[in-house]
Amino acid sequence: MKIYYVCEYCDQVFNVSEAEGQEGAVELRGICDECALELGLKEIPFMQNQHYYN
């Protein structure tokens, strides 16, 4: 069975996983990382993806 995680705000699929069980697909609603950042529900990790060159 495929599980599709769909964002409640932008309606985009932000994750797909597979689980054992019956054939078919299931849609689960949630909030993607981008929307969570915009809504202030998630903080930007400090110093992640920042590169300094000398």
N, C-alpha and C positions, 0 to 999 in steps of 0.2 A: 504494500500500500504506500502511495506517495502522500506526503504531508506538505502542503503549501502554506507558508506563513505570509499573510497579506496584511499590509499596513492599513490601519483604520483611517488614516488621514490622507495619504496619497494614493491608496489603492494599488500599490505596486507589490509584487511578490519579492520579499526580501530574504527568503530562505526556503530551501527545499530539502527534505530529508525522506528517508525511506524507513518503514517499520514493517515487521512481520505481521501478517494478518491477511485479511481478505483482499482480493484484487480491487483496485479502485483508487480514488483520491479523496483527500479530506482537506478542507480549507480551515485554517485557524487564524483568527484575527489577532493582531498585536500592533506594535509601533516599531517602525524601522529606526535604525540609529540616526539617520539624518533628521527625521521628524522629531525624535526625542531630543536631539541637540537644539533644534529650533524652538521647541516648546519649553526648554529649560528642565526637562526631566532627566537629562544626562549631562554630565560635565565633560568638557574636552580634557582628555588625559594630559597632564602637565609634561611638557618637554617631549612628547611623542611626535615622531616624524619631523623633528626640527634638526637640521644639519647646519653646523657652523664650519666654515672653511677659513683657513688662514693663509 
